[in-house]
Structure formats: structure tokens, C-alpha cells
Amino acid sequence: MKLLIVEDEQKAAAYLSRGLEENGFVVDVAHRGEDGAHLARTGAYDAIILDVMLPGRDGWSIITELRQLEIETPVLFLT
């Protein structure tokens, strides 16, 4: 499975990414909202782990955009 983590706290993102990769997942990480939105729009992900509070753009606006574009990738929100 290919996952996208959008998390501005670098230690949390690294911890999640490392744990998932150790369990066989392929993981991309973005630390800013707009970077995460771009990856989510252009990449083929099986799931997205998305922080609510991000620099530049919040997670709610990203999920709204993805759904408007009919991208139905499952999303797990971090709060």
C-alpha cells in the first residue's frame, strides 16, 4: 500500500513514516498543506493521513478539494 502523510510536526511525521515503512508500506510525507494537497491530487495513494492544522492550508480545505475533484482516497485525520 502507498500512503501519504501530511503532518507539519517533523518528529511525528518521521515516527509515523518509519513505523509504517517497517511494516511494508510505501510512504510519502509532506509538511505543508499545499504540498500535501499537490501530492494527493497527483499521486495514486491507497490512504492519506492528514493533519487538521497545517501551515498554508488546513486539512479540511484539502479534503474538500479532493472530494470536489472526485478523489475518494480514504483519509485518516490527525488532530
PDB file of N, CA, C and O in Angstrom:
ATOM      1  N   MET A   1       0.845  -1.185   0.000  1.00  0.00           N
ATOM      2  CA  MET A   1       0.000   0.000   0.000  1.00  0.00           C
ATOM      3  C   MET A   1       0.881   1.237   0.000  1.00  0.00           C
ATOM      4  O   MET A   1       1.941   1.270   0.626  1.00  0.00           O
ATOM      5  N   LYS A   2       0.424   2.241  -0.709  1.00  0.00           N
ATOM      6  CA  LYS A   2       1.125   3.528  -0.765  1.00  0.00           C
ATOM      7  C   LYS A   2       0.318   4.548   0.029  1.00  0.00           C
ATOM      8  O   LYS A   2      -0.869   4.752  -0.226  1.00  0.00           O
ATOM      9  N   LEU A   3       0.982   5.191   0.999  1.00  0.00           N
ATOM     10  CA  LEU A   3       0.322   6.134   1.887  1.00  0.00           C
ATOM     11  C   LEU A   3       0.944   7.514   1.764  1.00  0.00           C
ATOM     12  O   LEU A   3       2.124   7.655   1.441  1.00  0.00           O
ATOM     13  N   LEU A   4       0.133   8.526   2.025  1.00  0.00           N
ATOM     14  CA  LEU A   4       0.602   9.906   2.106  1.00  0.00           C
ATOM     15  C   LEU A   4       0.364  10.400   3.519  1.00  0.00           C
ATOM     16  O   LEU A   4      -0.747  10.309   4.041  1.00  0.00           O
ATOM     17  N   ILE A   5       1.420  10.928   4.139  1.00  0.00           N
ATOM     18  CA  ILE A   5       1.303  11.564   5.450  1.00  0.00           C
ATOM     19  C   ILE A   5       1.490  13.064   5.232  1.00  0.00           C
ATOM     20  O   ILE A   5       2.493  13.501   4.668  1.00  0.00           O
ATOM     21  N   VAL A   6       0.511  13.845   5.687  1.00  0.00           N
ATOM     22  CA  VAL A   6       0.621  15.303   5.635  1.00  0.00           C
ATOM     23  C   VAL A   6       0.594  15.780   7.078  1.00  0.00           C
ATOM     24  O   VAL A   6      -0.467  15.861   7.698  1.00  0.00           O
ATOM     25  N   GLU A   7       1.773  16.095   7.605  1.00  0.00           N
ATOM     26  CA  GLU A   7       1.943  16.438   9.019  1.00  0.00           C
ATOM     27  C   GLU A   7       3.074  17.452   9.135  1.00  0.00           C
ATOM     28  O   GLU A   7       4.183  17.200   8.665  1.00  0.00           O
ATOM     29  N   ASP A   8       2.802  18.598   9.759  1.00  0.00           N
ATOM     30  CA  ASP A   8       3.824  19.639   9.865  1.00  0.00           C
ATOM     31  C   ASP A   8       4.828  19.388  10.977  1.00  0.00           C
ATOM     32  O   ASP A   8       5.943  19.906  10.924  1.00  0.00           O
ATOM     33  N   GLU A   9       4.465  18.617  11.967  1.00  0.00           N
ATOM     34  CA  GLU A   9       5.402  18.312  13.046  1.00  0.00           C
ATOM     35  C   GLU A   9       6.337  17.203  12.560  1.00  0.00           C
ATOM     36  O   GLU A   9       5.932  16.050  12.415  1.00  0.00           O
ATOM     37  N   GLN A  10       7.585  17.573  12.315  1.00  0.00           N
ATOM     38  CA  GLN A  10       8.507  16.660  11.652  1.00  0.00           C
ATOM     39  C   GLN A  10       8.782  15.388  12.453  1.00  0.00           C
ATOM     40  O   GLN A  10       8.920  14.318  11.860  1.00  0.00           O
ATOM     41  N   LYS A  11       8.864  15.475  13.776  1.00  0.00           N
ATOM     42  CA  LYS A  11       9.105  14.267  14.575  1.00  0.00           C
ATOM     43  C   LYS A  11       7.940  13.301  14.470  1.00  0.00           C
ATOM     44  O   LYS A  11       8.144  12.093  14.346  1.00  0.00           O
ATOM     45  N   ALA A  12       6.723  13.819  14.518  1.00  0.00           N
ATOM     46  CA  ALA A  12       5.540  12.960  14.407  1.00  0.00           C
ATOM     47  C   ALA A  12       5.482  12.311  13.022  1.00  0.00           C
ATOM     48  O   ALA A  12       5.182  11.124  12.900  1.00  0.00           O
ATOM     49  N   ALA A  13       5.770  13.096  11.983  1.00  0.00           N
ATOM     50  CA  ALA A  13       5.754  12.558  10.624  1.00  0.00           C
ATOM     51  C   ALA A  13       6.814  11.477  10.455  1.00  0.00           C
ATOM     52  O   ALA A  13       6.557  10.443   9.838  1.00  0.00           O
ATOM     53  N   ALA A  14       8.003  11.712  11.000  1.00  0.00           N
ATOM     54  CA  ALA A  14       9.085  10.729  10.890  1.00  0.00           C
ATOM     55  C   ALA A  14       8.734   9.452  11.641  1.00  0.00           C
ATOM     56  O   ALA A  14       8.995   8.352  11.153  1.00  0.00           O
ATOM     57  N   TYR A  15       8.144   9.590  12.822  1.00  0.00           N
ATOM     58  CA  TYR A  15       7.753   8.434  13.628  1.00  0.00           C
ATOM     59  C   TYR A  15       6.707   7.589  12.885  1.00  0.00           C
ATOM     60  O   TYR A  15       6.837   6.368  12.791  1.00  0.00           O
ATOM     61  N   LEU A  16       5.676   8.252  12.362  1.00  0.00           N
ATOM     62  CA  LEU A  16       4.631   7.545  11.610  1.00  0.00           C
ATOM     63  C   LEU A  16       5.212   6.873  10.372  1.00  0.00           C
ATOM     64  O   LEU A  16       4.954   5.699  10.106  1.00  0.00           O
ATOM     65  N   SER A  17       5.994   7.631   9.627  1.00  0.00           N
ATOM     66  CA  SER A  17       6.573   7.121   8.392  1.00  0.00           C
ATOM     67  C   SER A  17       7.454   5.903   8.656  1.00  0.00           C
ATOM     68  O   SER A  17       7.336   4.887   7.971  1.00  0.00           O
ATOM     69  N   ARG A  18       8.325   6.004   9.636  1.00  0.00           N
ATOM     70  CA  ARG A  18       9.229   4.905   9.954  1.00  0.00           C
ATOM     71  C   ARG A  18       8.449   3.645  10.358  1.00  0.00           C
ATOM     72  O   ARG A  18       8.747   2.547   9.888  1.00  0.00           O
ATOM     73  N   GLY A  19       7.472   3.812  11.214  1.00  0.00           N
ATOM     74  CA  GLY A  19       6.682   2.669  11.654  1.00  0.00           C
ATOM     75  C   GLY A  19       5.926   2.012  10.514  1.00  0.00           C
ATOM     76  O   GLY A  19       5.857   0.786  10.433  1.00  0.00           O
ATOM     77  N   LEU A  20       5.366   2.817   9.643  1.00  0.00           N
ATOM     78  CA  LEU A  20       4.625   2.265   8.510  1.00  0.00           C
ATOM     79  C   LEU A  20       5.558   1.580   7.513  1.00  0.00           C
ATOM     80  O   LEU A  20       5.250   0.502   7.005  1.00  0.00           O
ATOM     81  N   GLU A  21       6.699   2.213   7.239  1.00  0.00           N
ATOM     82  CA  GLU A  21       7.656   1.610   6.308  1.00  0.00           C
ATOM     83  C   GLU A  21       8.193   0.284   6.851  1.00  0.00           C
ATOM     84  O   GLU A  21       8.396  -0.658   6.085  1.00  0.00           O
ATOM     85  N   GLU A  22       8.424   0.202   8.158  1.00  0.00           N
ATOM     86  CA  GLU A  22       8.896  -1.044   8.763  1.00  0.00           C
ATOM     87  C   GLU A  22       7.869  -2.163   8.623  1.00  0.00           C
ATOM     88  O   GLU A  22       8.205  -3.342   8.732  1.00  0.00           O
ATOM     89  N   ASN A  23       6.625  -1.787   8.384  1.00  0.00           N
ATOM     90  CA  ASN A  23       5.559  -2.773   8.209  1.00  0.00           C
ATOM     91  C   ASN A  23       5.160  -2.947   6.750  1.00  0.00           C
ATOM     92  O   ASN A  23       4.086  -3.470   6.454  1.00  0.00           O
ATOM     93  N   GLY A  24       6.025  -2.507   5.840  1.00  0.00           N
ATOM     94  CA  GLY A  24       5.839  -2.804   4.427  1.00  0.00           C
ATOM     95  C   GLY A  24       5.113  -1.766   3.591  1.00  0.00           C
ATOM     96  O   GLY A  24       4.882  -1.987   2.402  1.00  0.00           O
ATOM     97  N   PHE A  25       4.747  -0.637   4.184  1.00  0.00           N
ATOM     98  CA  PHE A  25       4.057   0.403   3.429  1.00  0.00           C
ATOM     99  C   PHE A  25       5.063   1.288   2.704  1.00  0.00           C
ATOM    100  O   PHE A  25       6.187   1.474   3.169  1.00  0.00           O
ATOM    101  N   VAL A  26       4.655   1.828   1.573  1.00  0.00           N
ATOM    102  CA  VAL A  26       5.416   2.867   0.870  1.00  0.00           C
ATOM    103  C   VAL A  26       4.809   4.190   1.319  1.00  0.00           C
ATOM    104  O   VAL A  26       3.593   4.368   1.253  1.00  0.00           O
ATOM    105  N   VAL A  27       5.653   5.126   1.778  1.00  0.00           N
ATOM    106  CA  VAL A  27       5.146   6.348   2.409  1.00  0.00           C
ATOM    107  C   VAL A  27       5.786   7.577   1.789  1.00  0.00           C
ATOM    108  O   VAL A  27       7.007   7.652   1.648  1.00  0.00           O
ATOM    109  N   ASP A  28       4.952   8.541   1.422  1.00  0.00           N
ATOM    110  CA  ASP A  28       5.398   9.884   1.064  1.00  0.00           C
ATOM    111  C   ASP A  28       4.977  10.810   2.189  1.00  0.00           C
ATOM    112  O   ASP A  28       3.944  10.596   2.825  1.00  0.00           O
ATOM    113  N   VAL A  29       5.784  11.852   2.439  1.00  0.00           N
ATOM    114  CA  VAL A  29       5.498  12.790   3.518  1.00  0.00           C
ATOM    115  C   VAL A  29       5.540  14.204   2.982  1.00  0.00           C
ATOM    116  O   VAL A  29       6.431  14.558   2.210  1.00  0.00           O
ATOM    117  N   ALA A  30       4.569  15.020   3.396  1.00  0.00           N
ATOM    118  CA  ALA A  30       4.567  16.461   3.126  1.00  0.00           C
ATOM    119  C   ALA A  30       4.385  17.174   4.459  1.00  0.00           C
ATOM    120  O   ALA A  30       3.660  16.700   5.334  1.00  0.00           O
ATOM    121  N   HIS A  31       5.052  18.323   4.606  1.00  0.00           N
ATOM    122  CA  HIS A  31       4.988  19.067   5.866  1.00  0.00           C
ATOM    123  C   HIS A  31       4.166  20.346   5.763  1.00  0.00           C
ATOM    124  O   HIS A  31       3.921  20.998   6.778  1.00  0.00           O
ATOM    125  N   ARG A  32       3.740  20.713   4.574  1.00  0.00           N
ATOM    126  CA  ARG A  32       2.919  21.912   4.377  1.00  0.00           C
ATOM    127  C   ARG A  32       1.625  21.517   3.668  1.00  0.00           C
ATOM    128  O   ARG A  32       1.593  20.572   2.879  1.00  0.00           O
ATOM    129  N   GLY A  33       0.577  22.251   3.963  1.00  0.00           N
ATOM    130  CA  GLY A  33      -0.728  21.930   3.399  1.00  0.00           C
ATOM    131  C   GLY A  33      -0.758  21.890   1.884  1.00  0.00           C
ATOM    132  O   GLY A  33      -1.283  20.944   1.295  1.00  0.00           O
ATOM    133  N   GLU A  34      -0.194  22.917   1.243  1.00  0.00           N
ATOM    134  CA  GLU A  34      -0.242  22.968  -0.220  1.00  0.00           C
ATOM    135  C   GLU A  34       0.573  21.835  -0.841  1.00  0.00           C
ATOM    136  O   GLU A  34       0.176  21.280  -1.866  1.00  0.00           O
ATOM    137  N   ASP A  35       1.702  21.489  -0.234  1.00  0.00           N
ATOM    138  CA  ASP A  35       2.499  20.370  -0.744  1.00  0.00           C
ATOM    139  C   ASP A  35       1.726  19.056  -0.625  1.00  0.00           C
ATOM    140  O   ASP A  35       1.750  18.227  -1.535  1.00  0.00           O
ATOM    141  N   GLY A  36       1.049  18.877   0.493  1.00  0.00           N
ATOM    142  CA  GLY A  36       0.234  17.683   0.678  1.00  0.00           C
ATOM    143  C   GLY A  36      -0.923  17.614  -0.302  1.00  0.00           C
ATOM    144  O   GLY A  36      -1.233  16.550  -0.839  1.00  0.00           O
ATOM    145  N   ALA A  37      -1.559  18.756  -0.532  1.00  0.00           N
ATOM    146  CA  ALA A  37      -2.667  18.799  -1.495  1.00  0.00           C
ATOM    147  C   ALA A  37      -2.184  18.434  -2.896  1.00  0.00           C
ATOM    148  O   ALA A  37      -2.850  17.690  -3.616  1.00  0.00           O
ATOM    149  N   HIS A  38      -1.030  18.957  -3.273  1.00  0.00           N
ATOM    150  CA  HIS A  38      -0.472  18.651  -4.595  1.00  0.00           C
ATOM    151  C   HIS A  38      -0.195  17.155  -4.735  1.00  0.00           C
ATOM    152  O   HIS A  38      -0.567  16.540  -5.735  1.00  0.00           O
ATOM    153  N   LEU A  39       0.464  16.572  -3.723  1.00  0.00           N
ATOM    154  CA  LEU A  39       0.742  15.136  -3.786  1.00  0.00           C
ATOM    155  C   LEU A  39      -0.548  14.319  -3.825  1.00  0.00           C
ATOM    156  O   LEU A  39      -0.638  13.339  -4.565  1.00  0.00           O
ATOM    157  N   ALA A  40      -1.531  14.708  -3.047  1.00  0.00           N
ATOM    158  CA  ALA A  40      -2.807  13.979  -3.012  1.00  0.00           C
ATOM    159  C   ALA A  40      -3.534  14.065  -4.355  1.00  0.00           C
ATOM    160  O   ALA A  40      -4.178  13.106  -4.779  1.00  0.00           O
ATOM    161  N   ARG A  41      -3.430  15.218  -5.021  1.00  0.00           N
ATOM    162  CA  ARG A  41      -4.081  15.383  -6.334  1.00  0.00           C
ATOM    163  C   ARG A  41      -3.376  14.586  -7.420  1.00  0.00           C
ATOM    164  O   ARG A  41      -4.027  14.061  -8.323  1.00  0.00           O
ATOM    165  N   THR A  42      -2.054  14.490  -7.342  1.00  0.00           N
ATOM    166  CA  THR A  42      -1.287  13.936  -8.455  1.00  0.00           C
ATOM    167  C   THR A  42      -0.794  12.512  -8.231  1.00  0.00           C
ATOM    168  O   THR A  42      -0.410  11.838  -9.187  1.00  0.00           O
ATOM    169  N   GLY A  43      -0.799  12.044  -6.989  1.00  0.00           N
ATOM    170  CA  GLY A  43      -0.304  10.699  -6.695  1.00  0.00           C
ATOM    171  C   GLY A  43      -1.443   9.706  -6.574  1.00  0.00           C
ATOM    172  O   GLY A  43      -2.604  10.073  -6.395  1.00  0.00           O
ATOM    173  N   ALA A  44      -1.084   8.461  -6.676  1.00  0.00           N
ATOM    174  CA  ALA A  44      -2.062   7.382  -6.508  1.00  0.00           C
ATOM    175  C   ALA A  44      -1.831   6.758  -5.141  1.00  0.00           C
ATOM    176  O   ALA A  44      -0.969   5.892  -4.990  1.00  0.00           O
ATOM    177  N   TYR A  45      -2.597   7.192  -4.142  1.00  0.00           N
ATOM    178  CA  TYR A  45      -2.431   6.727  -2.769  1.00  0.00           C
ATOM    179  C   TYR A  45      -3.587   5.827  -2.364  1.00  0.00           C
ATOM    180  O   TYR A  45      -4.725   6.031  -2.785  1.00  0.00           O
ATOM    181  N   ASP A  46      -3.284   4.835  -1.546  1.00  0.00           N
ATOM    182  CA  ASP A  46      -4.320   3.961  -1.008  1.00  0.00           C
ATOM    183  C   ASP A  46      -5.005   4.590   0.193  1.00  0.00           C
ATOM    184  O   ASP A  46      -6.156   4.275   0.493  1.00  0.00           O
ATOM    185  N   ALA A  47      -4.293   5.484   0.885  1.00  0.00           N
ATOM    186  CA  ALA A  47      -4.858   6.198   2.029  1.00  0.00           C
ATOM    187  C   ALA A  47      -3.992   7.423   2.317  1.00  0.00           C
ATOM    188  O   ALA A  47      -2.817   7.479   1.954  1.00  0.00           O
ATOM    189  N   ILE A  48      -4.609   8.399   2.979  1.00  0.00           N
ATOM    190  CA  ILE A  48      -3.925   9.633   3.355  1.00  0.00           C
ATOM    191  C   ILE A  48      -4.103   9.829   4.858  1.00  0.00           C
ATOM    192  O   ILE A  48      -5.211   9.722   5.385  1.00  0.00           O
ATOM    193  N   ILE A  49      -3.002  10.116   5.531  1.00  0.00           N
ATOM    194  CA  ILE A  49      -3.039  10.507   6.944  1.00  0.00           C
ATOM    195  C   ILE A  49      -2.814  12.013   6.949  1.00  0.00           C
ATOM    196  O   ILE A  49      -1.745  12.490   6.568  1.00  0.00           O
ATOM    197  N   LEU A  50      -3.825  12.758   7.381  1.00  0.00           N
ATOM    198  CA  LEU A  50      -3.861  14.205   7.175  1.00  0.00           C
ATOM    199  C   LEU A  50      -4.051  14.937   8.491  1.00  0.00           C
ATOM    200  O   LEU A  50      -5.014  14.692   9.217  1.00  0.00           O
ATOM    201  N   ASP A  51      -3.123  15.840   8.792  1.00  0.00           N
ATOM    202  CA  ASP A  51      -3.247  16.694   9.966  1.00  0.00           C
ATOM    203  C   ASP A  51      -4.294  17.772   9.689  1.00  0.00           C
ATOM    204  O   ASP A  51      -4.449  18.210   8.549  1.00  0.00           O
ATOM    205  N   VAL A  52      -4.997  18.191  10.710  1.00  0.00           N
ATOM    206  CA  VAL A  52      -6.003  19.243  10.552  1.00  0.00           C
ATOM    207  C   VAL A  52      -5.332  20.613  10.474  1.00  0.00           C
ATOM    208  O   VAL A  52      -5.647  21.414   9.595  1.00  0.00           O
ATOM    209  N   MET A  53      -4.414  20.876  11.390  1.00  0.00           N
ATOM    210  CA  MET A  53      -3.750  22.184  11.464  1.00  0.00           C
ATOM    211  C   MET A  53      -2.408  22.102  10.739  1.00  0.00           C
ATOM    212  O   MET A  53      -1.479  21.450  11.215  1.00  0.00           O
ATOM    213  N   LEU A  54      -2.310  22.766   9.588  1.00  0.00           N
ATOM    214  CA  LEU A  54      -1.098  22.748   8.772  1.00  0.00           C
ATOM    215  C   LEU A  54      -0.720  24.162   8.364  1.00  0.00           C
ATOM    216  O   LEU A  54      -1.593  25.024   8.265  1.00  0.00           O
ATOM    217  N   PRO A  55       0.554  24.421   8.124  1.00  0.00           N
ATOM    218  CA  PRO A  55       0.929  25.731   7.599  1.00  0.00           C
ATOM    219  C   PRO A  55       0.446  25.884   6.154  1.00  0.00           C
ATOM    220  O   PRO A  55       0.574  24.967   5.344  1.00  0.00           O
ATOM    221  N   GLY A  56      -0.097  27.033   5.855  1.00  0.00           N
ATOM    222  CA  GLY A  56      -0.527  27.337   4.488  1.00  0.00           C
ATOM    223  C   GLY A  56      -1.967  26.960   4.202  1.00  0.00           C
ATOM    224  O   GLY A  56      -2.744  27.789   3.729  1.00  0.00           O
ATOM    225  N   ARG A  57      -2.322  25.747   4.479  1.00  0.00           N
ATOM    226  CA  ARG A  57      -3.677  25.227   4.225  1.00  0.00           C
ATOM    227  C   ARG A  57      -4.029  24.225   5.289  1.00  0.00           C
ATOM    228  O   ARG A  57      -3.181  23.442   5.716  1.00  0.00           O
ATOM    229  N   ASP A  58      -5.274  24.239   5.724  1.00  0.00           N
ATOM    230  CA  ASP A  58      -5.665  23.250   6.729  1.00  0.00           C
ATOM    231  C   ASP A  58      -6.171  21.971   6.060  1.00  0.00           C
ATOM    232  O   ASP A  58      -6.498  21.947   4.874  1.00  0.00           O
ATOM    233  N   GLY A  59      -6.220  20.925   6.857  1.00  0.00           N
ATOM    234  CA  GLY A  59      -6.642  19.627   6.345  1.00  0.00           C
ATOM    235  C   GLY A  59      -8.062  19.609   5.811  1.00  0.00           C
ATOM    236  O   GLY A  59      -8.361  18.886   4.860  1.00  0.00           O
ATOM    237  N   TRP A  60      -8.949  20.408   6.421  1.00  0.00           N
ATOM    238  CA  TRP A  60     -10.343  20.451   5.955  1.00  0.00           C
ATOM    239  C   TRP A  60     -10.441  20.984   4.529  1.00  0.00           C
ATOM    240  O   TRP A  60     -11.226  20.468   3.733  1.00  0.00           O
ATOM    241  N   SER A  61      -9.655  22.008   4.194  1.00  0.00           N
ATOM    242  CA  SER A  61      -9.719  22.547   2.837  1.00  0.00           C
ATOM    243  C   SER A  61      -9.132  21.558   1.833  1.00  0.00           C
ATOM    244  O   SER A  61      -9.571  21.494   0.684  1.00  0.00           O
ATOM    245  N   ILE A  62      -8.143  20.792   2.272  1.00  0.00           N
ATOM    246  CA  ILE A  62      -7.558  19.786   1.376  1.00  0.00           C
ATOM    247  C   ILE A  62      -8.566  18.689   1.077  1.00  0.00           C
ATOM    248  O   ILE A  62      -8.748  18.324  -0.085  1.00  0.00           O
ATOM    249  N   ILE A  63      -9.223  18.156   2.097  1.00  0.00           N
ATOM    250  CA  ILE A  63     -10.195  17.086   1.857  1.00  0.00           C
ATOM    251  C   ILE A  63     -11.381  17.594   1.036  1.00  0.00           C
ATOM    252  O   ILE A  63     -11.926  16.859   0.213  1.00  0.00           O
ATOM    253  N   THR A  64     -11.779  18.837   1.254  1.00  0.00           N
ATOM    254  CA  THR A  64     -12.864  19.422   0.459  1.00  0.00           C
ATOM    255  C   THR A  64     -12.471  19.470  -1.012  1.00  0.00           C
ATOM    256  O   THR A  64     -13.260  19.099  -1.881  1.00  0.00           O
ATOM    257  N   GLU A  65     -11.249  19.926  -1.292  1.00  0.00           N
ATOM    258  CA  GLU A  65     -10.785  19.981  -2.678  1.00  0.00           C
ATOM    259  C   GLU A  65     -10.721  18.593  -3.296  1.00  0.00           C
ATOM    260  O   GLU A  65     -11.158  18.397  -4.430  1.00  0.00           O
ATOM    261  N   LEU A  66     -10.183  17.633  -2.565  1.00  0.00           N
ATOM    262  CA  LEU A  66     -10.071  16.277  -3.112  1.00  0.00           C
ATOM    263  C   LEU A  66     -11.435  15.703  -3.454  1.00  0.00           C
ATOM    264  O   LEU A  66     -11.603  15.089  -4.507  1.00  0.00           O
ATOM    265  N   ARG A  67     -12.403  15.896  -2.581  1.00  0.00           N
ATOM    266  CA  ARG A  67     -13.746  15.358  -2.846  1.00  0.00           C
ATOM    267  C   ARG A  67     -14.414  16.078  -4.016  1.00  0.00           C
ATOM    268  O   ARG A  67     -15.146  15.455  -4.785  1.00  0.00           O
ATOM    269  N   GLN A  68     -14.171  17.382  -4.159  1.00  0.00           N
ATOM    270  CA  GLN A  68     -14.716  18.113  -5.306  1.00  0.00           C
ATOM    271  C   GLN A  68     -14.116  17.600  -6.617  1.00  0.00           C
ATOM    272  O   GLN A  68     -14.774  17.613  -7.658  1.00  0.00           O
ATOM    273  N   LEU A  69     -12.858  17.149  -6.554  1.00  0.00           N
ATOM    274  CA  LEU A  69     -12.201  16.577  -7.730  1.00  0.00           C
ATOM    275  C   LEU A  69     -12.528  15.095  -7.903  1.00  0.00           C
ATOM    276  O   LEU A  69     -11.979  14.428  -8.779  1.00  0.00           O
ATOM    277  N   GLU A  70     -13.423  14.591  -7.064  1.00  0.00           N
ATOM    278  CA  GLU A  70     -13.857  13.196  -7.074  1.00  0.00           C
ATOM    279  C   GLU A  70     -12.721  12.224  -6.779  1.00  0.00           C
ATOM    280  O   GLU A  70     -12.704  11.099  -7.277  1.00  0.00           O
ATOM    281  N   ILE A  71     -11.778  12.672  -5.966  1.00  0.00           N
ATOM    282  CA  ILE A  71     -10.727  11.800  -5.455  1.00  0.00           C
ATOM    283  C   ILE A  71     -11.250  11.242  -4.142  1.00  0.00           C
ATOM    284  O   ILE A  71     -11.413  11.977  -3.168  1.00  0.00           O
ATOM    285  N   GLU A  72     -11.508   9.958  -4.116  1.00  0.00           N
ATOM    286  CA  GLU A  72     -12.167   9.305  -2.978  1.00  0.00           C
ATOM    287  C   GLU A  72     -11.209   8.522  -2.092  1.00  0.00           C
ATOM    288  O   GLU A  72     -11.631   7.610  -1.380  1.00  0.00           O
ATOM    289  N   THR A  73      -9.941   8.861  -2.124  1.00  0.00           N
ATOM    290  CA  THR A  73      -8.952   8.181  -1.281  1.00  0.00           C
ATOM    291  C   THR A  73      -9.379   8.281   0.180  1.00  0.00           C
ATOM    292  O   THR A  73      -9.728   9.368   0.642  1.00  0.00           O
ATOM    293  N   PRO A  74      -9.360   7.171   0.917  1.00  0.00           N
ATOM    294  CA  PRO A  74      -9.693   7.232   2.345  1.00  0.00           C
ATOM    295  C   PRO A  74      -8.707   8.142   3.101  1.00  0.00           C
ATOM    296  O   PRO A  74      -7.509   8.156   2.819  1.00  0.00           O
ATOM    297  N   VAL A  75      -9.245   8.898   4.066  1.00  0.00           N
ATOM    298  CA  VAL A  75      -8.434   9.851   4.831  1.00  0.00           C
ATOM    299  C   VAL A  75      -8.629   9.583   6.324  1.00  0.00           C
ATOM    300  O   VAL A  75      -9.748   9.419   6.809  1.00  0.00           O
ATOM    301  N   LEU A  76      -7.499   9.545   7.033  1.00  0.00           N
ATOM    302  CA  LEU A  76      -7.484   9.475   8.481  1.00  0.00           C
ATOM    303  C   LEU A  76      -6.972  10.814   8.975  1.00  0.00           C
ATOM    304  O   LEU A  76      -5.842  11.190   8.664  1.00  0.00           O
ATOM    305  N   PHE A  77      -7.778  11.545   9.741  1.00  0.00           N
ATOM    306  CA  PHE A  77      -7.376  12.849  10.249  1.00  0.00           C
ATOM    307  C   PHE A  77      -6.612  12.732  11.548  1.00  0.00           C
ATOM    308  O   PHE A  77      -6.976  11.944  12.422  1.00  0.00           O
ATOM    309  N   LEU A  78      -5.550  13.517  11.679  1.00  0.00           N
ATOM    310  CA  LEU A  78      -4.830  13.692  12.921  1.00  0.00           C
ATOM    311  C   LEU A  78      -5.293  15.011  13.535  1.00  0.00           C
ATOM    312  O   LEU A  78      -5.420  16.011  12.828  1.00  0.00           O
ATOM    313  N   THR A  79      -5.542  15.022  14.819  1.00  0.00           N
ATOM    314  CA  THR A  79      -5.957  16.278  15.474  1.00  0.00           C
ATOM    315  C   THR A  79      -5.117  16.521  16.702  1.00  0.00           C
ATOM    316  O   THR A  79      -5.308  17.523  17.392  1.00  0.00           O
TER     317      THR A  79
END
